[in-house]
Amino acid sequence: MPAARTTPVVLETPVIPGTAVRLVIGGVDFTARAPVALAPMAGVTDGSYRLIAKEMGCALVYTEMISDNALIYGNERTERMLRISNGERPIAVQLFGNDPKTMACAAKLIEELASPEIIDINMGCPTLKIVKNREGAALMRNVPLARDIVASVVSAVNVPVTVKMRSGWSGELANAVELAQAVESAGASLVAVHGRTRDQFYSGRADWNIIKDVRDAVSIPVIGNGDIRSPEDAKRMLAETGCDMVMIGRGALGNPWLIRDVVTFLSTGTQTPPPTYEERMTLALRHLEMLIQLVGEQRAVLKMRKHAAWYVRGIPGAATARNYINSAKTGDEMASAIRVAFSGELC
Ligand SMILES: Cc1cc2nc3c(=O)[nH]c(=O)nc-3n(C[C@H](O)[C@H](O)[C@H](O)COP(=O)(O)O)c2cc1C
């Protein structure tokens, strides 16, 4: 039996159906917030991006996934992933692994080093390197092990433990409902469901029906995830699935304003005008500065290449802008590539 949860989870009927929920998790009351979470994205959702998401009104952010073994072996870069500033809270730190004992040990380290509001377990990563190691989405094929991992982590820490999963391993094994029930019984406080199977990776359309099926089958809160690209999508997912919060992933790449737009739409029903080029340039430059502070100039420039390419998407001359961005080697070169991109000179 897992240890009793020490932090309350309260879930009641939505205050305004489909827009706000009575959701308290880990002592954090999300009731007054628009129910919008930023998806964990490896290589993307570091401290800089999480802060930007919070500034856009995001209720909950997740770290990139963190390896249990890398943490236990004291990997410096992994430990740096646990540096969390107050502005990012409430935050879920996401952990991946395949062994109940090492997962519990790593979760304790996370609790000591970062005191997150939530520890999340990755049961959705589809990449071969991860699933070959029986981690990530491979846990969907091994429900007893998934349950043991959750029970073990729940016993080890005092913060709520949650799980992010896919709709299943494959079309034939779309067992999110079974897995959600199993991890609920092991003490999980919330599940996030990405409506694609592991076989689909990121292609095809997310199946929101399975999010509804999970919502109907468990009594813990459910976060719905997959293909939210507009405020209307978010509202529709809340209404169609009954999920308690929506989670935005790729739609926010280079466009964190999507978070702001969804939050505004869910809170007030109004649409927000898109950001101007000036706003896009200013945020991209700030993002670069934040990354330099976080990981140093050299790594920041490399990381910023993909972000900058996303920020300039859709502007006239974007292809030329990407050439400048990809050849930038210093912070100054990257900053001027961003300025030039938005200057109108590349049309
Ligand atoms: C670049 C990238 C990295 C990702 N890394 C993670 C991760 O570390 N942990 C995780 O649970 N999901 C990860 N995901 C999956 C997303 O959290 C999300 O489930 C998926 O993108 C579907 O949502 P979307 O349709 O809004 O993009 C990643 C997705 C992308 C595109």
Ligand as a Chemical Component Dictionary entry (heavy atoms), coordinates in Angstrom:
data_LIG
# 
_chem_comp.id                   LIG 
_chem_comp.type                 NON-POLYMER 
_chem_comp.pdbx_formal_charge   0 
_chem_comp.three_letter_code    LIG 
# 
loop_
_chem_comp_atom.comp_id 
_chem_comp_atom.atom_id 
_chem_comp_atom.alt_atom_id 
_chem_comp_atom.type_symbol 
_chem_comp_atom.charge 
_chem_comp_atom.model_Cartn_x 
_chem_comp_atom.model_Cartn_y 
_chem_comp_atom.model_Cartn_z 
_chem_comp_atom.pdbx_ordinal 
LIG C1  C1  C 0 10.425 18.957 -28.460 1  
LIG C2  C2  C 0 9.512  18.152 -27.562 2  
LIG C3  C3  C 0 9.999  17.653 -26.375 3  
LIG C4  C4  C 0 9.153  16.926 -25.532 4  
LIG N1  N1  N 0 9.643  16.483 -24.327 5  
LIG C5  C5  C 0 8.801  15.880 -23.438 6  
LIG C6  C6  C 0 9.245  15.532 -22.125 7  
LIG O1  O1  O 0 10.384 15.786 -21.734 8  
LIG N2  N2  N 0 8.344  14.932 -21.309 9  
LIG C7  C7  C 0 7.060  14.660 -21.704 10 
LIG O2  O2  O 0 6.283  14.114 -20.920 11 
LIG N3  N3  N 0 6.616  14.986 -22.931 12 
LIG C8  C8  C 0 7.452  15.599 -23.793 13 
LIG N4  N4  N 0 6.978  15.995 -25.012 14 
LIG C9  C9  C 0 5.548  15.802 -25.337 15 
LIG C10 C10 C 0 4.735  17.051 -24.973 16 
LIG O3  O3  O 0 4.757  17.257 -23.575 17 
LIG C11 C11 C 0 3.268  16.895 -25.424 18 
LIG O4  O4  O 0 2.728  15.774 -24.785 19 
LIG C12 C12 C 0 3.134  16.711 -26.924 20 
LIG O5  O5  O 0 3.936  17.637 -27.644 21 
LIG C13 C13 C 0 1.656  16.836 -27.365 22 
LIG O6  O6  O 0 1.142  18.111 -27.117 23 
LIG P1  P1  P 0 0.971  19.201 -28.329 24 
LIG O7  O7  O 0 0.140  18.545 -29.391 25 
LIG O8  O8  O 0 0.339  20.374 -27.687 26 
LIG O9  O9  O 0 2.376  19.464 -28.833 27 
LIG C14 C14 C 0 7.809  16.685 -25.891 28 
LIG C15 C15 C 0 7.334  17.195 -27.107 29 
LIG C16 C16 C 0 8.162  17.923 -27.933 30 
LIG C17 C17 C 0 7.611  18.476 -29.235 31 
# 
loop_
_chem_comp_bond.comp_id 
_chem_comp_bond.atom_id_1 
_chem_comp_bond.atom_id_2 
_chem_comp_bond.value_order 
_chem_comp_bond.pdbx_ordinal 
LIG C1  C2  SING 1  
LIG C2  C3  SING 2  
LIG C2  C16 DOUB 3  
LIG C3  C4  DOUB 4  
LIG C4  N1  SING 5  
LIG C4  C14 SING 6  
LIG N1  C5  DOUB 7  
LIG C5  C6  SING 8  
LIG C5  C8  SING 9  
LIG C6  O1  DOUB 10 
LIG C6  N2  SING 11 
LIG N2  C7  SING 12 
LIG C7  O2  DOUB 13 
LIG C7  N3  SING 14 
LIG N3  C8  DOUB 15 
LIG C8  N4  SING 16 
LIG N4  C9  SING 17 
LIG N4  C14 SING 18 
LIG C9  C10 SING 19 
LIG C10 O3  SING 20 
LIG C10 C11 SING 21 
LIG C11 O4  SING 22 
LIG C11 C12 SING 23 
LIG C12 O5  SING 24 
LIG C12 C13 SING 25 
LIG C13 O6  SING 26 
LIG O6  P1  SING 27 
LIG P1  O7  DOUB 28 
LIG P1  O8  SING 29 
LIG P1  O9  SING 30 
LIG C14 C15 DOUB 31 
LIG C15 C16 SING 32 
LIG C16 C17 SING 33 
# 
